[in-house]
Amino acid sequence: MTSPRDALFGAGAAAPALPACDHYAGVEPRMTRSLQLQAELGPVFDVTLDNEDGAPVGGEVDQAQLIAALLAGPDNRHGRVGVRLLPWRHARFGDVAATILAAPRRPAYLMLPKPESAADVAEAAAAIDALGGRDIPLHALVETHGALRDVFAIAAHPRIESLSFGLMDFVSAHRGAIPQGAMSLAAVGGQFDHPLVLRAKLEIAAACHAAGRTPSHSVVTELQDVEALRAAARLACKRLGYTRMWSIHPAQIRPIVEAFAPAADEVEQAVEIIVAAQAAQWAPIRHRHALHDRASYRYFWQVIERAQRSALAGTSPLPPDLRAAWFP
């Protein structure tokens, strides 16, 4: 039987199915703990090992060697560990990329920080391909004026899988014209309210959806305020169209995963509609006095995929028979 994804999206028209949370760590104890936590909870979040801001100045290659060892280590059980490289124009970019690509186990993706243009992304991608990394998806951080200007072209690059918003560098790039509060969750003038920051977030989300990529929302720096984090994650997901979000502290992972997961009643409705649609050979159906066809089927199937991706290890929101049929 044809799977719902194949029936509804054909040869890969849907955006990549990435976990909703991307957790960053750059110091060895935190990198190790992050991998251990992922091994415990399952691949409901990605771990990105940081070779940019996490590396001491002058120690970038040493950091890359450490990351290569962690990639190959026993805690990388699920293969969902990526690496943030140095900026393309950094003098050690090639050395670090070569060290990571020589690791016994490949990263799940490579993050390109601080591109200044679509040309920077293309040149960095070509360099990675020349080093033997052609098979590794690329993510890019939109955190400069030039990257935001070229965001649709960057999203359309065939090697790009996801774009992230670099909130703090983006605010800093305005030389004080955007106040510090725009990096916070303040109700007025905060990162969900300041016009220039909000514009950047919307442009990134729109570019990603136009190109079939995954938009990843920026950090929340209020590490101890879990309720504020939940509210921010819901805003990013429900209002701004993001399907992924950064975590910078282990305590942020679960709230982000939960906020991006569909509610139980949404999953129940989606399952009913997809089961009926599959039985009707994907012809239009009537469900709860509403008409549904392939356009809405695609939406409801993506609800089911999001729910399955967000399920902690050993759990699933789906009945066992459907889980086995749809996610063998």
N, C-alpha and C positions, 0 to 999 in steps of 0.2 A: 504494500500500500504506500502511495506517495505521502511523504510527510507534509504536514501543513505548511512548513516553511518553504519547501520546494514547490508546492502547489500554488502558494500565494505570492512568492517573490521570484520564482524562477532561478536564474543563474546569478544569485547574489546581489539583488537590487537593494536589499535591506542593509542598514548600517551595521558595522561590526558589533557582535554581542560581547561587549566588555563588561566586567564587574562594575557596580555603581560607585565603588570607593577606590581611590588610588592613594595609598598610604606612603608617605615619604619618610625616609630615614637616611642619615648620613654619618652618624657616629657608630663605631663598631658595636658597642653593647645594644644600641637601639636597633641597628640593622639585624642583629642576631635575634633579638626579642621579637621583632616584627615577623621574621620568617617563622619563628616558633609559633607565634599566634596564628599565622596563616595556616600552618600545618594542623593546628587544633581546630580552627573554625571552618576550614575548607576554603576553596577559592572564591569566596564571596567578596573578597577585596584583592586588589593587586598590591604588590610591594614594589616601590621604585627606590632603588639604591642610588644615593646621590653622589655623583663624582664631580659636581660643580660646587655648590655652596657647602657641601659636606666635606670637601677636601681642603686641607690646609694649603696656603699659598706655597708653591714649590713642591708640595707633596702629592700632586695630582696623579702621577703614575703609580706611586705607592698605594694610593687609594684605589686605583683601578685594579691593581694586583689583589688587594683585599676583596674587592667586589667579585673578581673572577673566581676567587676561592669560595666565596659564599654562594655564587651561582651553582658551583659544582658540588656543594655540600649537601648533607643528608636532610637539612631542613627545607630545601627547595623541593617539596614533594609534589607540588601541583603544576610546576612550570609557568606560574604566573608571577614572575619577577622580572621587572624591567630595570633599565639603568638610565639615569640622566647624565649625558655627556657634558663636556665643556662647550662653550659657544664656538661656533664654526671658526671664527677668526682668532681664537686663542692659539698661542704658539704650540701648545701641547695637545691640541685636538686630535691629531693623527696618532700620536703615541698612545693616548688614552683609548681611542677607538680600537686601535690594533690590539691592545692588551685585552680589552673586553671581548673582542671577536675571537681571540685565541683561547678563550676559556673552554674547558672541556664540555660545558653545557651552555647553550645559547640563551641570551636574554629573551623574554617574551616580546620586548619592544625596546626601542632606543628613543629617549627624549632629547630633542634639540632645543636648548635654551637660547633666548635672546637673539633670534634671527632679526635682522634689520629689514629684510625684504623677502619676496618670493625667490629672488635669485640666490640669496643665502641658503635657503632651504634646498633648492635644486643642487647647489654646489656641494653642500654637506651630504646630501643623499648620494650624489655621484661618488664622493670620496668613500663613503661607507660601502657602497656597492663594489668599488675597486678593491677594498680590503676584504671582500668576501662576505659582506653582510646583506646581500641583495634579498635574501629570504626573510629578513627581520623587519616587521612593521615599524614605521617611524611615527612618533608623536612630536608635536612642536608646541612651544610656549609662545603665546602672543602677549608680549609685555613691552614692546617698543612702538613708537609712532609708525615706523615703517612697516612693521608686521601687521598692525591694525589696518593700515592703508591697503595692504596687499592680501588681506585675510581670505578673500574669496579665491584668489589664485593659489594661496598656500593650501587651503582646504582641498582644492581640486588636484593637487599634485598626486600622481598615482601611487606614490610610496607612503602617503600620509594616511594614518588610521584614526587619529584623534588630535584635537587641538585643545589646549588648556589656556586659561586666562591667568597671567601672572600679575595679580593685583598689586603687590607691594612695589615691584619694579615699575609697573605702569604708572602708579601714583608718583613715585620718585622721579620718573622721567619728565614730569611737568614742572620741576624746579620750584616747588612750593606753591604753584598756582592752584593745585588741588590740596586742601588741608589734610592734616594727619587723620582727622576723623573719618575720612573716606576709606580708610583701611579697616575701620571697625564696623560693628553692627548697630551703630547709633541710629535711632529712628529718623533723625533729620541730619542730612549731610553724610550719612554712612554709605557703605558700599552698595546698598540696594536703593539708595536715594540720590546720590550725587549724579548729576546729568552726564558728565563725561565718563564716569565709571560705568553707569548703567548702559550708556550707548555702546561702550566697548563690549560689555557682556552680550548684548543683543546682537551685535554684528557677528561675534564669534559663533553664537548659537545658530544664527541664520545661515552663515557660510557653511558650517558643518552639515546642517540638514540638507542644504542644497546639493552638497557633494556626497552625501551618504556617509559622513564621518561621525565620530562620537564627540560631542562637546563636553568638556570637563570643567567644572566650576572651580573658582579660586578658593584659597584658604580662608578659614575663620581663625583669627589669632586669639580669641577669647577661649583659652584652653579649658578653663574650669566651669564655664557656663554651658552646661549640657542642653538646657532648654532653649537657650539662644541659638545654639548650633542646630538643634532640631528645626527651629523656625527658619533659619537660613537655608537649610537643606531643602525644606518643603518649598520655600520661595524659588530656589534655583530650579527645582524639579517642576513644580506646578505652574509657575508664572513665567519663567525665563526659558524654558525648553531644554534645560540641561539634563543629561542622562548619566552623569558621572560627576564626582566631586572629590577634591583633595582632602586628605587627612594629614595632620602633622603631629598628632599625638594618639597613642593607642586608644585612649578613652573616647576619641572621636569616631572610631571605625563603626561600632555598632549603631550609634544614632544615625549616621549617614546611610548605612545599608538599610536600616528600618525606614527612614524617611523616603528613600527612593523606591522602596518595594510597594507594589500595589496593595490596597486594602483587601481583606478577606472577601468582602462582598463583591469587589471588582473582579477578583479571580474566579469566584463562583459563577458570576454572569458570563465571563469570558469563556470558561470551560463549557457551559451550557450551549453557547452560541457556536463555538468551534465544533463540538460534537455533532450538533444538528447540521451544521454546514457540511461537515465531512460526509455525513450520511446522505445529504442531498447532492453529493458530487460537486460541491461548491457553487451550486445554483442559488438564487435568492431564497431566503426563508423569512418566516414571520416568527418573532420571538417577543413575548410579553407586549403584544399589540404594536410592535415596531418592525419595520422592514429592514433587513440586513442583506448585503451582498458582498462581493469581494473587497470593496473599499473598506467597509467596516470590519470584515473578517481580518484584514491585515492589522488593523488597530488592535483587535481583541487577541490575536495571536501574539502580538508584541507584549501585551499585558501578561500573558502566560509565560513568555520567555523571561521577562523581568522578574516575575515571581520565582521562577525556577532558579535563576541566577542568584537571587538574594537568599535562598534557603541555606541555613547553616548546615554544617556537616551532619549527615544522618537524618536530615529532615527534608520534607518536600510539601508544598501546598497542594499537590495533585494526588488524586487517587492512584494507588499503585499500578493498576492496569494501564491508565493513560500515561503515567510517567514512563512506564516501560515501552509503550508504543511510540510516544513522541520524543523521548530523550533516552534512547537505548544506550 
